[in-house]
Amino acid sequence: MLIGLGSGSTARYFTEGVGRLVAEGTKVMAVPTSRATAELAAENGIPIVTELVGQIDLAVDGADEVDQALNLIKGRGGALFREKLVAAAAKRFVVIVDESKIVKQLGVGVLPVEVLPFLWRGTAERLATLATSLTVRGGEETPYITDNGNLILDLMIEGGITDAPALAAALKATTGVVEHGLFIGMTDTCIASGPDGPLMVGRRSSGAIA
């Protein structure tokens, strides 16, 4: 089985769990979504694939925000581009979160957008028309650099995102943007943990996340 391993604190638990299964004899290979996850996988004895032909059987990751339709905001950990590539390549994409990440409308916090460093201020000006405000992650003097060598601009949208698919299309069409943190229609299942235990919701089910 080929598994996509997400990034961040929640996905770390899943990666460590896969490592325990590998130690017990389970045969899997993994596609990590970040250098940090690749290092964690190696530490846990999980064989890593860096070149992919075909699809990933299952990808599991966390999320920063999840709405009622299982659309996501991801990327506050900085790995959104590789996370989206892995999710898009997966036959099934499962998101694991705690219930604090469940929102009625996306845009409670920042929306990360990965941009090329070259002439990034021009890109920021174009993105400013789509947001209330934006900041360079890490600041202009010591900006955060992604695993791909790019910058991240964190967009704030006052009042939340009213039309996530339209905003996703507008961001993707902006010159200088590499990728954005909106994951629209990609999630098959969300597992949300809370004091009453885990709640599992599938995109094709009639259930809704409360």
N, CA, C and O of each residue as an XYZ file, in Angstrom:
840
protein
N       0.853     -1.195      0.000
C       0.000      0.000      0.000
C       0.882      1.235      0.000
O       1.908      1.275      0.679
N       0.477      2.244     -0.765
C       1.206      3.502     -0.831
C       0.395      4.558     -0.101
O      -0.762      4.808     -0.436
N       1.015      5.180      0.906
C       0.313      6.106      1.792
C       0.931      7.496      1.708
O       2.154      7.639      1.721
N       0.089      8.515      1.621
C       0.540      9.902      1.707
C       0.541     10.343      3.149
O      -0.474     10.238      3.838
N       1.683     10.840      3.615
C       1.822     11.262      5.010
C       1.797     12.788      5.098
O       2.631     13.466      4.498
N       0.838     13.316      5.845
C       0.697     14.751      5.989
C       1.732     15.359      6.913
O       2.600     14.670      7.448
N       1.620     16.677      7.087
C       2.546     17.429      7.936
C       1.780     18.082      9.088
O       0.565     18.266      9.017
N       2.505     18.425     10.139
C       1.879     19.087     11.278
C       1.723     18.164     12.463
O       2.028     16.973     12.394
N       1.236     18.742     13.569
C       1.185     18.019     14.840
C       0.221     16.843     14.806
O       0.540     15.780     15.339
N      -0.956     17.002     14.191
C      -1.926     15.914     14.152
C      -1.458     14.792     13.238
O      -1.546     13.615     13.588
N      -0.955     15.171     12.054
C      -0.471     14.166     11.103
C       0.720     13.399     11.670
O       0.965     12.254     11.291
N       1.454     14.030     12.576
C       2.600     13.366     13.192
C       2.161     12.091     13.928
O       2.840     11.066     13.869
N       1.019     12.171     14.618
C       0.524     10.999     15.345
C       0.238      9.855     14.374
O       0.525      8.695     14.668
N      -0.333     10.195     13.209
C      -0.629      9.154     12.221
C       0.662      8.529     11.701
O       0.760      7.309     11.574
N       1.645      9.362     11.404
C       2.926      8.851     10.900
C       3.577      7.925     11.917
O       4.095      6.867     11.561
N       3.550      8.324     13.175
C       4.121      7.466     14.212
C       3.349      6.153     14.323
O       3.942      5.104     14.575
N       2.023      6.207     14.137
C       1.223      4.990     14.149
C       1.559      4.066     12.996
O       1.614      2.847     13.162
N       1.787      4.655     11.811
C       2.201      3.842     10.661
C       3.553      3.196     10.951
O       3.790      2.045     10.583
N       4.429      3.933     11.607
C       5.734      3.385     11.976
C       5.609      2.168     12.866
O       6.373      1.213     12.724
N       4.651      2.189     13.788
C       4.440      1.026     14.661
C       3.937     -0.167     13.852
O       4.325     -1.306     14.110
N       3.073      0.097     12.876
C       2.588     -0.991     12.027
C       3.718     -1.593     11.192
O       3.794     -2.808     11.014
N       4.590     -0.728     10.687
C       5.735     -1.209      9.904
C       6.631     -2.089     10.774
O       7.124     -3.125     10.330
N       6.833     -1.658     12.024
C       7.671     -2.439     12.938
C       7.064     -3.813     13.214
O       7.778     -4.764     13.531
N       5.731     -3.907     13.090
C       5.040     -5.186     13.318
C       4.952     -6.034     12.050
O       4.430     -7.149     12.074
N       5.467     -5.494     10.942
C       5.512     -6.281      9.721
C       4.621     -5.832      8.588
O       4.621     -6.453      7.525
N       3.852     -4.757      8.784
C       2.990     -4.255      7.717
C       3.835     -3.701      6.577
O       4.791     -2.962      6.809
N       3.481     -4.059      5.342
C       4.240     -3.618      4.181
C       3.593     -2.384      3.564
O       2.556     -2.489      2.910
N       4.188     -1.234      3.765
C       3.702      0.007      3.160
C       4.898      0.829      2.683
O       6.030      0.623      3.118
N       4.617      1.759      1.786
C       5.576      2.778      1.403
C       4.849      4.109      1.507
O       3.622      4.162      1.423
N       5.607      5.183      1.688
C       4.972      6.469      1.970
C       5.525      7.593      1.120
O       6.702      7.612      0.757
N       4.629      8.544      0.808
C       5.003      9.789      0.140
C       4.849     10.911      1.172
O       3.717     11.248      1.522
N       5.925     11.496      1.667
C       5.827     12.551      2.670
C       5.509     13.896      2.034
O       5.889     14.153      0.891
N       4.809     14.756      2.776
C       4.420     16.059      2.252
C       5.375     17.185      2.656
O       5.158     18.342      2.297
N       6.409     16.854      3.385
C       7.387     17.870      3.782
C       8.692     17.188      4.183
O       8.728     15.978      4.410
N       9.752     17.971      4.268
C      11.028     17.423      4.709
C      10.930     16.921      6.144
O      11.509     15.896      6.503
N      10.176     17.674      6.964
C      10.030     17.259      8.368
C       9.332     15.907      8.463
O       9.725     15.060      9.265
N       8.299     15.701      7.647
C       7.594     14.421      7.658
C       8.486     13.310      7.110
O       8.444     12.183      7.603
N       9.289     13.617      6.098
C      10.219     12.618      5.551
C      11.207     12.170      6.622
O      11.514     10.983      6.733
N      11.708     13.128      7.414
C      12.635     12.785      8.491
C      11.942     11.942      9.549
O      12.516     10.982     10.062
N      10.700     12.304      9.875
C       9.948     11.543     10.879
C       9.679     10.128     10.385
O       9.797      9.165     11.143
N       9.316     10.007      9.106
C       9.068      8.680      8.540
C      10.323      7.814      8.597
O      10.258      6.633      8.939
N      11.468      8.413      8.257
C      12.731      7.671      8.296
C      13.048      7.215      9.716
O      13.503      6.091      9.929
N      12.804      8.096     10.685
C      13.051      7.754     12.084
C      12.185      6.580     12.535
O      12.572      5.811     13.415
N      11.000      6.450     11.917
C      10.065      5.394     12.301
C      10.133      4.185     11.371
O       9.272      3.307     11.422
N      11.161      4.145     10.521
C      11.383      2.974      9.683
C      10.418      2.810      8.525
O      10.238      1.702      8.021
N       9.794      3.901      8.095
C       8.821      3.831      7.000
C       9.537      4.083      5.676
O      10.152      5.137      5.515
N       9.480      3.151      4.720
C      10.121      3.373      3.417
C       9.471      4.545      2.681
O       8.247      4.681      2.683
N      10.288      5.389      2.053
C       9.818      6.624      1.426
C       9.921      6.554     -0.086
O      10.897      6.040     -0.633
N       8.901      7.078     -0.755
C       8.889      7.211     -2.211
C       8.943      8.698     -2.546
O       8.156      9.479     -2.011
N       9.851      9.096     -3.415
C       9.956     10.506     -3.803
C       9.525     10.751     -5.242
O       9.227     11.886     -5.615
N       9.489      9.705     -6.047
C       8.994      9.816     -7.421
C       7.764      8.933     -7.557
O       7.797      7.749     -7.220
N       6.683      9.514     -8.051
C       5.408      8.807     -8.062
C       4.935      8.539     -9.481
O       4.891      9.442    -10.317
N       4.584      7.286     -9.741
C       3.932      6.901    -10.984
C       2.604      6.247    -10.602
O       2.596      5.225     -9.916
N       1.487      6.821    -11.036
C       0.194      6.307    -10.624
C      -0.344      7.052     -9.422
O       0.091      8.164     -9.122
N      -1.286      6.438     -8.739
C      -1.961      7.089     -7.624
C      -1.483      6.594     -6.267
O      -0.921      5.505     -6.144
N      -1.717      7.415     -5.261
C      -1.501      7.038     -3.866
C      -2.786      6.389     -3.365
O      -3.877      6.892     -3.632
N      -2.669      5.283     -2.647
C      -3.860      4.576     -2.179
C      -4.650      5.379     -1.155
O      -5.878      5.443     -1.214
N      -3.936      5.987     -0.218
C      -4.584      6.719      0.868
C      -3.659      7.827      1.336
O      -2.473      7.590      1.567
N      -4.191      9.042      1.480
C      -3.438     10.150      2.068
C      -4.163     10.612      3.322
O      -5.387     10.745      3.328
N      -3.404     10.855      4.381
C      -3.971     11.303      5.654
C      -3.224     12.548      6.106
O      -1.994     12.566      6.142
N      -3.974     13.584      6.448
C      -3.346     14.853      6.828
C      -4.246     15.565      7.827
O      -5.369     15.132      8.086
N      -3.748     16.650      8.378
C      -4.538     17.505      9.251
C      -5.099     18.670      8.454
O      -4.995     18.698      7.228
N      -5.696     19.634      9.151
C      -6.220     20.833      8.507
C      -6.302     21.944      9.545
O      -6.404     21.692     10.745
N      -6.256     23.168      9.058
C      -6.383     24.321      9.951
C      -7.839     24.724     10.153
O      -8.221     25.173     11.234
N      -8.651     24.561      9.106
C     -10.087     24.816      9.179
C     -10.810     23.811      8.287
O     -10.323     23.454      7.214
N     -11.975     23.360      8.742
C     -12.823     22.449      7.966
C     -14.247     22.975      8.022
O     -14.781     23.200      9.108
N     -14.880     23.176      6.846
C     -16.255     23.665      6.862
C     -17.257     22.517      6.724
O     -16.868     21.349      6.712
N     -18.535     22.846      6.620
C     -19.600     21.843      6.615
C     -19.533     20.921      5.398
O     -19.997     19.782      5.449
N     -18.951     21.423      4.296
C     -18.842     20.634      3.064
C     -17.497     19.915      2.955
O     -17.170     19.359      1.906
N     -16.728     19.926      4.031
C     -15.402     19.311      4.096
C     -14.384     20.022      3.196
O     -13.384     19.425      2.796
N     -14.639     21.292      2.880
C     -13.601     22.113      2.275
C     -12.647     22.559      3.379
O     -13.042     22.682      4.539
N     -11.399     22.798      3.014
C     -10.364     23.032      4.020
C      -9.593     24.318      3.776
O      -9.540     24.835      2.660
N      -8.999     24.817      4.844
C      -7.848     25.712      4.765
C      -6.676     24.966      5.372
O      -6.752     24.475      6.498
N      -5.588     24.886      4.612
C      -4.363     24.262      5.076
C      -3.189     25.184      4.767
O      -3.314     26.141      4.004
N      -2.058     24.879      5.371
C      -0.849     25.613      5.046
C      -0.289     26.500      6.123
O       0.733     27.152      5.906
N      -0.913     26.549      7.268
C      -0.356     27.383      8.334
C       0.920     26.779      8.902
O       1.660     27.434      9.636
N       1.167     25.511      8.550
C       2.449     24.890      8.880
C       3.479     25.062      7.777
O       4.649     24.724      7.961
N       3.055     25.586      6.631
C       4.003     25.924      5.566
C       4.168     24.899      4.472
O       4.990     25.102      3.578
N       3.414     23.786      4.498
C       3.640     22.705      3.525
C       2.487     22.549      2.539
O       2.289     21.467      1.987
N       1.721     23.623      2.312
C       0.469     23.489      1.563
C       0.638     22.976      0.134
O      -0.208     22.218     -0.340
N       1.717     23.370     -0.574
C       1.876     22.971     -1.970
C       2.052     21.459     -2.077
O       1.348     20.807     -2.848
N       2.982     20.899     -1.311
C       3.211     19.456     -1.361
C       2.018     18.687     -0.789
O       1.691     17.595     -1.255
N       1.379     19.265      0.218
C       0.187     18.622      0.772
C      -0.908     18.510     -0.287
O      -1.591     17.490     -0.373
N      -1.075     19.564     -1.093
C      -2.116     19.532     -2.119
C      -1.759     18.561     -3.233
O      -2.637     17.874     -3.755
N      -0.487     18.493     -3.606
C      -0.058     17.541     -4.627
C      -0.339     16.106     -4.196
O      -0.809     15.290     -4.989
N      -0.049     15.808     -2.936
C      -0.282     14.452     -2.426
C      -1.780     14.167     -2.347
O      -2.226     13.087     -2.735
N      -2.560     15.126     -1.848
C      -4.004     14.929     -1.755
C      -4.625     14.708     -3.133
O      -5.517     13.875     -3.294
N      -4.148     15.461     -4.126
C      -4.688     15.340     -5.485
C      -4.334     14.004     -6.119
O      -5.048     13.520     -6.997
N      -3.230     13.407     -5.674
C      -2.785     12.125     -6.240
C      -3.405     10.923     -5.539
O      -3.206      9.785     -5.965
N      -4.162     11.171     -4.456
C      -4.669     10.071     -3.634
C      -6.039      9.587     -4.094
O      -6.899     10.384     -4.470
N      -6.227      8.287     -4.060
C      -7.543      7.715     -4.324
C      -8.528      8.113     -3.222
O      -9.720      8.298     -3.466
N      -7.995      8.238     -2.003
C      -8.832      8.631     -0.867
C      -8.037      9.562      0.028
O      -6.902      9.260      0.395
N      -8.638     10.706      0.384
C      -7.977     11.715      1.207
C      -8.766     11.879      2.502
O      -9.924     12.296      2.495
N      -8.114     11.542      3.612
C      -8.742     11.593      4.931
C      -8.075     12.685      5.765
O      -6.849     12.776      5.821
N      -8.890     13.500      6.402
C      -8.390     14.585      7.240
C      -8.716     14.281      8.697
O      -9.841     13.903      9.027
N      -7.727     14.449      9.559
C      -7.899     14.225     10.999
C      -7.686     15.551     11.724
O      -6.641     16.183     11.565
N      -8.667     15.976     12.518
C      -8.578     17.246     13.236
C      -9.187     17.097     14.624
O      -9.870     16.114     14.913
N      -8.931     18.091     15.483
C      -9.713     18.184     16.703
C     -10.869     19.144     16.412
O     -10.796     19.938     15.473
N     -11.915     19.074     17.198
C     -13.148     19.774     16.861
C     -13.007     21.294     16.844
O     -13.892     21.981     16.334
N     -11.921     21.833     17.387
C     -11.703     23.288     17.342
C     -11.439     23.771     15.914
O     -11.544     24.965     15.634
N     -11.098     22.853     15.020
C     -10.810     23.225     13.630
C     -12.078     23.255     12.762
O     -12.024     23.660     11.600
N     -13.205     22.830     13.319
C     -14.457     22.833     12.572
C     -15.063     24.237     12.603
O     -15.249     24.814     13.675
N     -15.368     24.780     11.427
C     -15.914     26.136     11.340
C     -17.169     26.128     10.471
O     -17.338     25.253      9.621
N     -18.041     27.100     10.688
C     -19.233     27.228      9.856
C     -18.876     27.810      8.490
O     -19.517     27.504      7.484
N     -17.837     28.658      8.471
C     -17.405     29.291      7.229
C     -15.895     29.458      7.268
O     -15.346     29.926      8.265
N     -15.223     29.078      6.190
C     -13.773     29.211      6.129
C     -13.353     30.682      6.220
O     -14.094     31.587      5.835
N     -12.146     30.888      6.740
C     -11.614     32.244      6.824
C     -11.615     32.820      8.222
O     -11.478     34.030      8.405
N     -11.772     31.948      9.214
C     -11.692     32.412     10.607
C     -10.299     32.964     10.889
O     -10.145     33.995     11.543
N      -9.288     32.259     10.385
C      -7.899     32.704     10.521
C      -7.319     33.037      9.162
O      -8.058     33.285      8.209
N      -5.995     33.043      9.069
C      -5.345     33.442      7.827
C      -5.463     32.347      6.765
O      -5.582     31.160      7.069
N      -5.425     32.789      5.516
C      -5.383     31.883      4.368
C      -3.989     31.978      3.752
O      -3.651     33.007      3.168
N      -3.174     30.929      3.870
C      -1.813     30.965      3.340
C      -1.801     30.849      1.812
O      -2.556     30.070      1.230
N      -0.934     31.631      1.180
C      -0.731     31.568     -0.259
C       0.772     31.511     -0.515
O       1.510     32.398     -0.086
N       1.222     30.479     -1.208
C       2.646     30.330     -1.531
C       2.931     31.066     -2.831
O       2.252     30.850     -3.835
N       3.952     31.949     -2.811
C       4.271     32.771     -3.977
C       5.761     32.692     -4.296
O       6.580     32.400     -3.425
N       6.094     32.953     -5.541
C       7.496     33.021     -5.930
C       8.159     34.225     -5.272
O       7.536     35.281     -5.165
N       9.419     34.091     -4.825
C      10.120     35.239     -4.245
C      10.388     36.336     -5.275
O      10.421     37.515     -4.922
N      10.578     35.965     -6.540
C      10.894     36.931     -7.579
C       9.730     37.913     -7.763
O       8.608     37.513     -8.072
N      10.020     39.206     -7.567
C       9.028     40.272     -7.703
C       7.769     40.005     -6.870
O       6.646     40.246     -7.312
N       7.991     39.505     -5.662
C       6.866     39.093     -4.823
C       5.981     40.267     -4.406
O       4.793     40.086     -4.141
N       6.559     41.475     -4.347
C       5.734     42.631     -3.944
C       4.631     42.908     -4.963
O       3.529     43.318     -4.599
N       4.938     42.681     -6.245
C       3.906     42.815     -7.263
C       2.811     41.782     -7.083
O       1.628     42.077     -7.248
N       3.220     40.562     -6.741
C       2.238     39.513     -6.462
C       1.374     39.896     -5.267
O       0.162     39.680     -5.266
N       2.021     40.472     -4.243
C       1.281     40.883     -3.045
C       0.261     41.968     -3.381
O      -0.843     41.967     -2.836
N       0.612     42.879     -4.258
C      -0.334     43.928     -4.664
C      -1.542     43.326     -5.368
O      -2.675     43.755     -5.148
N      -1.298     42.336     -6.212
C      -2.420     41.693     -6.903
C      -3.303     40.932     -5.913
O      -4.528     40.942     -6.033
N      -2.681     40.276     -4.939
C      -3.452     39.516     -3.946
C      -4.207     40.434     -2.998
O      -5.247     40.052     -2.462
N      -3.694     41.637     -2.786
C      -4.333     42.572     -1.859
C      -5.751     42.929     -2.293
O      -6.575     43.319     -1.466
N      -6.039     42.796     -3.591
C      -7.391     43.089     -4.074
C      -8.382     41.994     -3.689
O      -9.594     42.184     -3.796
N      -7.862     40.838     -3.236
C      -8.715     39.701     -2.885
C      -8.873     39.522     -1.380
O      -9.605     38.637     -0.937
N      -8.198     40.351     -0.593
C      -8.193     40.167      0.861
C      -8.326     41.504      1.576
O      -8.134     42.568      0.987
N      -8.656     41.424      2.849
C      -8.720     42.629      3.674
C      -7.317     43.131      3.990
O      -7.058     44.334      3.984
N      -6.411     42.186      4.268
C      -5.011     42.524      4.552
C      -4.165     41.286      4.291
O      -4.683     40.175      4.179
N      -2.854     41.494      4.197
C      -1.941     40.351      4.064
C      -0.609     40.696      4.694
O      -0.237     41.864      4.799
N       0.106     39.661      5.112
C       1.432     39.827      5.700
C       2.366     38.770      5.132
O       1.935     37.695      4.716
N       3.653     39.097      5.121
C       4.669     38.138      4.724
C       4.987     37.277      5.945
O       5.374     37.805      6.987
N       4.833     35.991      5.830
C       5.119     35.127      6.982
C       6.586     35.246      7.379
O       7.481     35.093      6.547
N       6.815     35.516      8.634
C       8.170     35.678      9.139
C       8.697     37.092      9.052
O       9.727     37.405      9.650
N       8.003     37.963      8.310
C       8.459     39.339      8.130
C       9.360     39.486      6.916
O       9.947     38.511      6.447
N       9.468     40.695      6.412
C      10.235     40.929      5.186
C      11.729     40.714      5.371
O      12.408     40.314      4.425
N      12.259     40.970      6.560
C      13.702     40.836      6.776
C      14.125     39.381      6.924
O      15.192     38.996      6.447
N      13.316     38.585      7.566
C      13.627     37.156      7.752
C      12.400     36.318      7.403
O      11.818     35.685      8.284
N      12.000     36.303      6.138
C      10.766     35.608      5.767
C      10.885     34.099      5.901
O      11.967     33.527      5.771
N       9.748     33.469      6.163
C       9.674     32.007      6.168
C       9.856     31.517      4.734
O       9.246     32.054      3.810
N      10.690     30.503      4.549
C      10.941     29.915      3.242
C      10.400     28.487      3.227
O      10.736     27.685      4.098
N       9.573     28.174      2.252
C       8.992     26.834      2.169
C      10.036     25.825      1.697
O      11.138     26.193      1.291
N       9.668     24.549      1.760
C      10.551     23.487      1.257
C      10.835     23.652     -0.232
O      11.808     23.105     -0.750
N       9.982     24.408     -0.916
C      10.154     24.626     -2.349
C      10.926     25.905     -2.657
O      11.107     26.256     -3.823
N      11.384     26.611     -1.609
C      12.157     27.835     -1.797
C      11.309     29.074     -2.040
O      11.811     30.082     -2.537
N      10.025     29.005     -1.693
C       9.112     30.117     -1.932
C       8.732     30.838     -0.643
O       9.083     30.405      0.454
N       8.008     31.946     -0.797
C       7.487     32.707      0.329
C       6.030     32.331      0.571
O       5.367     31.762     -0.297
N       5.545     32.661      1.771
C       4.120     32.514      2.059
C       3.570     33.872      2.480
O       4.098     34.527      3.379
N       2.494     34.278      1.806
C       1.743     35.460      2.201
C       0.476     34.984      2.896
O      -0.270     34.171      2.351
N       0.235     35.491      4.099
C      -0.945     35.107      4.866
C      -2.028     36.165      4.670
O      -1.859     37.320      5.059
N      -3.134     35.759      4.066
C      -4.234     36.668      3.768
C      -5.287     36.610      4.862
O      -5.638     35.533      5.343
N      -5.790     37.781      5.252
C      -6.936     37.862      6.160
C      -8.129     38.388      5.376
O      -8.016     39.356      4.624
N      -9.263     37.744      5.562
C     -10.475     38.148      4.867
C     -11.546     38.414      5.914
O     -12.102     37.486      6.501
N     -11.828     39.687      6.139
C     -12.774     40.082      7.177
C     -14.163     39.534      6.871
O     -14.668     39.669      5.756
N     -14.771     38.914      7.878
C     -16.099     38.347      7.689
C     -16.089     36.939      7.138
O     -17.149     36.332      6.983
N     -14.910     36.401      6.835
C     -14.812     35.038      6.332
C     -14.921     34.966      4.825
O     -15.146     35.972      4.152
N     -14.758     33.765      4.306
C     -14.775     33.520      2.861
C     -16.188     33.104      2.462
O     -16.644     32.020      2.826
N     -16.870     33.951      1.727
C     -18.265     33.678      1.374
C     -18.396     32.724      0.187
O     -19.383     31.994      0.087
N     -17.417     32.723     -0.706
C     -17.458     31.842     -1.876
C     -16.068     31.247     -2.069
O     -15.250     31.776     -2.822
N     -15.812     30.131     -1.372
C     -14.475     29.526     -1.394
C     -14.052     29.063     -2.787
O     -12.909     29.316     -3.167
N     -14.915     28.393     -3.579
C     -14.492     27.984     -4.919
C     -14.099     29.163     -5.808
O     -13.120     29.081     -6.550
N     -14.858     30.261     -5.735
C     -14.542     31.433     -6.554
C     -13.224     32.060     -6.124
O     -12.428     32.475     -6.966
N     -12.990     32.130     -4.811
C     -11.729     32.690     -4.328
C     -10.562     31.799     -4.724
O      -9.502     32.295     -5.107
N     -10.749     30.483     -4.634
C      -9.694     29.549     -5.027
C      -9.305     29.762     -6.490
O      -8.122     29.758     -6.829
N     -10.297     29.946     -7.347
C     -10.028     30.167     -8.771
C      -9.305     31.494     -8.995
O      -8.401     31.582     -9.826
N      -9.709     32.526     -8.250
C      -9.077     33.833     -8.405
C      -7.629     33.818     -7.932
O      -6.765     34.440     -8.550
N      -7.367     33.118     -6.853
C      -5.996     33.005     -6.346
C      -5.121     32.256     -7.346
O      -3.995     32.666     -7.629
N      -5.646     31.162     -7.872
C      -4.886     30.340     -8.811
C      -4.564     31.116    -10.083
O      -3.542     30.866    -10.721
N      -5.423     32.047    -10.449
C      -5.230     32.827    -11.670
C      -4.324     34.038    -11.471
O      -4.026     34.748    -12.432
N      -3.886     34.280    -10.245
C      -3.049     35.447     -9.950
C      -1.594     35.166    -10.302
O      -1.007     34.205     -9.803
N      -1.021     35.987    -11.144
C       0.367     35.821    -11.560
C       1.307     35.928    -10.362
O       1.228     36.878     -9.583
N       2.188     34.953    -10.224
C       3.125     34.924     -9.108
C       2.747     33.950     -8.023
O       3.577     33.593     -7.187
N       1.484     33.508     -8.025
C       1.022     32.532     -7.034
C       1.427     31.133     -7.466
O       1.170     30.724     -8.598
N       2.057     30.407     -6.565
C       2.418     29.014     -6.807
C       1.253     28.104     -6.426
O       0.861     27.236     -7.205
N       0.705     28.300     -5.237
C      -0.440     27.510     -4.766
C      -1.052     28.219     -3.570
O      -0.411     29.054     -2.931
N      -2.297     27.876     -3.274
C      -3.008     28.475     -2.133
C      -3.514     27.385     -1.201
O      -3.519     26.203     -1.546
N      -3.939     27.805     -0.015
C      -4.314     26.853      1.022
C      -5.760     26.425      1.046
O      -6.182     25.763      1.994
N      -6.542     26.783      0.030
C      -7.917     26.303     -0.049
C      -7.946     24.932     -0.721
O      -7.477     24.781     -1.850
N      -8.488     23.948     -0.040
C      -8.654     22.596     -0.578
C     -10.153     22.393     -0.794
O     -10.890     22.107      0.150
N     -10.593     22.541     -2.029
C     -12.018     22.518     -2.341
C     -12.401     21.180     -2.964
O     -11.843     20.783     -3.987
N     -13.361     20.483     -2.342
C     -13.876     19.236     -2.889
C     -12.859     18.112     -2.961
O     -12.997     17.215     -3.793
N     -11.848     18.136     -2.117
C     -10.798     17.121     -2.163
C     -10.927     16.082     -1.067
O     -10.439     14.963     -1.219
N     -11.581     16.435      0.042
C     -11.632     15.566      1.210
C     -12.728     14.515      1.077
O     -13.882     14.846      0.806
N     -12.371     13.265      1.267
C     -13.355     12.172      1.250
C     -13.955     11.937      2.626
O     -15.155     11.691      2.750
N     -13.124     12.011      3.660
C     -13.585     11.742      5.023
C     -12.872     12.671      5.991
O     -11.678     12.935      5.846
N     -13.610     13.166      6.981
C     -13.016     13.952      8.066
C     -13.298     13.234      9.375
O     -14.436     12.860      9.657
N     -12.258     13.045     10.169
C     -12.388     12.470     11.508
C     -12.057     13.574     12.503
O     -10.915     14.027     12.583
N     -13.065     14.003     13.263
C     -12.887     15.094     14.224
C     -12.987     14.541     15.638
O     -13.948     13.851     15.976
N     -11.997     14.846     16.456
C     -11.997     14.352     17.831
C     -12.542     15.417     18.773
O     -12.339     16.614     18.564
N     -13.231     14.967     19.805
C     -13.775     15.864     20.809
C     -13.985     15.131     22.109
O     -13.631     13.958     22.220
N     -14.555     15.799     23.099
C     -14.744     15.175     24.411
C     -15.681     13.976     24.382
O     -15.625     13.126     25.270
N     -16.550     13.898     23.363
C     -17.483     12.779     23.259
C     -16.961     11.677     22.346
O     -17.692     10.748     22.002
N     -15.678     11.784     21.951
C     -15.104     10.774     21.075
C     -15.027     11.266     19.641
O     -15.417     12.395     19.345
N     -14.525     10.420     18.752
C     -14.349     10.843     17.358
C     -15.660     10.862     16.580
O     -16.536     10.020     16.780
N     -15.772     11.843     15.691
C     -16.894     11.938     14.773
C     -16.350     11.791     13.364
O     -15.456     12.534     12.959
N     -16.885     10.833     12.613
C     -16.428     10.602     11.235
C     -17.513     11.039     10.271
O     -18.664     10.615     10.378
N     -17.134     11.897      9.322
C     -18.074     12.382      8.325
C     -17.475     12.189      6.944
O     -16.338     12.591      6.699
N     -18.233     11.574      6.035
C     -17.787     11.395      4.670
C     -18.450     12.393      3.746
O     -19.588     12.798      3.984
N     -17.756     12.794      2.698
C     -18.295     13.768      1.752
C     -19.562     13.260      1.094
O     -20.449     14.043      0.755
N     -19.649     11.960      0.914
C     -20.803     11.400      0.228
C     -21.917     10.974      1.196
O     -22.957     10.466      0.777
N     -21.681     11.189      2.491
C     -22.695     10.783      3.464
C     -23.689     11.916      3.678
O     -23.469     13.037      3.221
N     -24.774     11.622      4.369
C     -25.787     12.637      4.632
C     -25.518     13.397      5.923
O     -26.249     14.323      6.274
N     -24.466     13.000      6.624
C     -24.151     13.641      7.890
C     -23.521     15.007      7.689
O     -23.055     15.337      6.599
N     -23.513     15.789      8.744
C     -22.876     17.111      8.700
C     -22.102     17.305      9.972
O     -22.460     16.781     11.026
N     -21.032     18.065      9.861
C     -20.234     18.357     11.056
C     -20.908     19.481     11.826
O     -21.139     20.554     11.269
N     -21.220     19.261     13.064
C     -21.885     20.270     13.860
C     -20.879     21.257     14.421
O     -21.259     22.191     15.127
